[in-house]
Each structure stands twice: as C-alpha cells, then as structure tokens.
C-alpha cells in the first residue's frame, strides 16, 4: 500500500470514528471518487499529510440550513473551503435557483470569514498541476512560518509574501513600489532573503535583475 493510500484510509477512519448521525452518513455517502482524486492529485503532492483537513464538513447558510463542503481546511490562521465541482452536477443539471443559491452561499461564507476554493473535476483529473499551483499561490502567504533554523522578521515575511503572491520572479522595483521605499532599501531586503537561502538572484549579464524563490522557501510551508 502506498504512503498516500495508507494515510488516506487512516484519515477517513478517524473522521468516521468521531462522527455520528447525518454527519457520518454524509461522509460515507458523499465522499467519493472525485474527492479522493482531489486529495491524491492536488493536496497530497503539496502537503504530504491531511493535518487540519476535514472531509464533508458541515456548515450553515443564512437560514441555518445545513450544507456540506467537500473539504474544510482549518488551521489556526483561518478557515478555507475546498470544493471539487463536476460539470454534470454543478453546471449541466443546475437550474437558475440552484445556481443563485450556490453563489449566495459562497458569498455568505466569505462574509463569515471563509475563503472558498473551487476546482473542476476535469482539472483535478487531467490538469492537477494547475490546481496545485493555484492552491499553493493562495495558501502560501498564510503558511509561511518561522522555524528555528532561519529567523524571519516581519519585514522578511512581508517580502516573501509579496514574492509568493506575484506568481513570477520578483524585482527590486516590485518591493520598492509595494512598500513605498527607496530602491537601495528594496534591494537590501531582497539580499537578506538571499542570505537566508529563500531567494536566488537571477543574473542578466553583470547585473541582478530578478530574484526567484528557492526550494528552501517551500520548507516554510506547513
């Protein structure tokens, strides 16, 4: 049995054991092939664990009507809903009323402090790298943490957050414009992250024009 399969089986067993009634029934009935595939193709390659992840998580709408998210990611720093949307159930078979309710539900949850992520089944199955990239881009600024090996002060974290959010190589000018500081200070902040092996300079001729995230920066992800 693979590492994923073993961890996945234990993951479901734990949640089934601690549930009863409709919450347990929904997990047994509602968690199927699409949800497992999202974990296998998207979540597991990024995190390698299911910490703080809850399948078929119960939430309530503005009328206190019970609904279930495919997954809820509930770390200390926020609440994140993750859905795998099939074309048949979420588009083809959805009438105007159901579509309106789905949109309003997401807006309500956003107002209640949730961040919602929707991935299509086609992308999860055929283009999982896109899903991983989008999920990582969205969660990375929240997941960057301080460890005992590399101390990140507030300014370091702010620059690293910006580098993740850009989705491309970062320039001193990006830091200068974003934080309203001079060019010399911006370059110094980037140099500090290079020293900590969280950024790598990209040399063009004799000049450093860009900086890219290193593999070590991924170790800052929980």
N, C-alpha and C positions, 0 to 999 in steps of 0.2 A: 504494500500500500504506500502511495506517495505521501510526502510530507503534507501536501495540501489536503488529500483525501482524509488522512487521519485527523488533521486539525479541524477539517470541516465537519466530520462525523462527531467529534467531541463538542464542537461549537453548537450544533443542533441539539445534541443530547442534553447539554447544560441548560439551554433555554427551554426545552420541552419539560425538563425536570422541575423547573421553577415556575411553570405556568399551570393554569387550570382554566376550566370553562372555555368561553369563546376565544380568549387569548391563546390558549393552547390549540384549540380547534383550528383557528385561523393559521397558526404556524404549520400545522400538519397539512391543511388543505391548500393554503395559499403560497407556500414556499415551494417552488418547483424548479423546472429545468432552467428557465431564464434567470431566476435569481441566483442559482448556483453558478451559472455561467458568468454572471457579473462578478461574483466573488473570485472565480478561478481565473478569468481573463483580465480583470481590471484591478480589483482590490488586492489580491494576494501578491501579484508581482510588485506592487508598490510598497506594501507594508509587511508582508510575510507573517501576519498574525491577524486576529479578529478582536483585538482589545477595544473595548468601548463600543463595539458594534452590536446592534440588536436587530434581528430579523423580524419582519411582520410586527412593527412597533405601533401600538395603539395611540392615536391622537384624537382630539375632538375639534369639531368645527364650531362656528359661532352659535349654533343651535344646540351645542353639546351632543351632537351626533357623532358616534364612534366611527373612526376611519382607521385604516392601517397603511403605514408606509412600508415599502419593500424593506428598507433598512433605515435605522437611525444610528448615526454616529454621535456619541455623547461623551466627549472628553470634557475636561474641566473648563475649557475655554469657550465652549459654545454648543449649539445644537444644530445638527446637519441631517437633512433628509435626503435619501438617495433612492431614486426610482428607475426601474428598467421598463420602458414603455414599448409594448408590442404594437405594431401597426394595426392589427385586427381589432384589439380591444380598446386602444386609446385613440384611434383615428377613424378607421372604417366603420366600426359599429357604434361610434359615439354621436348622439344627436346633439342639437344645439343646447338643450337644457343640461345634459351631462357635461358638455364642453364648458359651458358657463360655470357650472359648479366646480369643475376641476381647476379652472383659472382662479376663481374666488377662494377656493380652499388654499391654494398656494399663496395667494396674497394675504389671506388671514394668518397662515402660519408664519409668513415673513414678518407680519406685524407683531406676532407673538415671540419673535426672536429667533426663528428658524432660518437656516439657509438651505434652499432646495436645489438639488441637482437631478436632472433628468437625462437619461441615456436611452437611445433607441436600442431595441433588441438587435437590429441589423448591425449597428456599430459595435455593440458588445461582442457579437459573434464574428463579424468579418473585419472590423477595424478597431480592435480593442486598444491599439496604441493611441488613437485619438482620444478615447475615453480616459486613458491613463494620464495623458498629457493635460487634459482639461481639469481632471480631478486634482492632479498634483499642483497645477497652476493656481487653483482656487484655494487649496488647503495649505500649501507650503508656507505662506506668511504667518499662519496661525500655529504651525507645527514647529517652526524654528525655535530651538531651545538652547539653553546654556548648559554645558557639561563641565566636568572637572578638568578636561584636557585643554579646552580653548575657551577662555573667558570672553564673552561678548557683552560689551556695554550697550547702553541704549542707542548710541549713535551707530555702532556697528550693526546692530539688529535692524535699524531703520534702513540703512543702505542695502543690507542683504534682502530685506523685504522688497525694496524697490527693484533689485536685480531679478528676483523671482517674478514680480508682477509684470515686468516688461515683456517677458517671453522671448527675449533676444539678448545679444551681447550689450552690456551696459557701457556708457561713455561717461567721462568726467562731466561733460556738458549736461547729461541727464541728471546727475547728482546736483550740479550747480543750479539748474533750473528748478528742480523739485524742492530743494531745501533752501533756496534763496541765499546761497553762499557764494563766495568767490571761487574762481577756478582752482587756485592753489590749494584751498581747503578741501575742495571736492576731490582732487587728485590724491591728497594725503589720506582721506578716508578710504578711498579705494586701495591705496597702498597698504593700509593697515590690514585690510582683509586679505590681501595677497600674502602678507607676512604670516597670517594665521591659516594660510592654505585653503581659504574659502573662495577665493577668486584667482584666476590665472590671467596674466596680461597677454594680450594679442598684439604682437609687434608687426607693424607695417613699415618696412624699411628700417629706419633708425628710431622711429617714434612708436610709443604705445598709444594706440587709438581706442582700443576697446578692452574690456575685461569680460571673461566668461566664468560661469560657475564651475567649480571643480567637483570631482566625485566626493571630496570630503564634506562639501556643503550638504550633500544628501544625508550624511550621518547626523545632521542636526534635525532630521525628521524623526518623529516618534515612531 
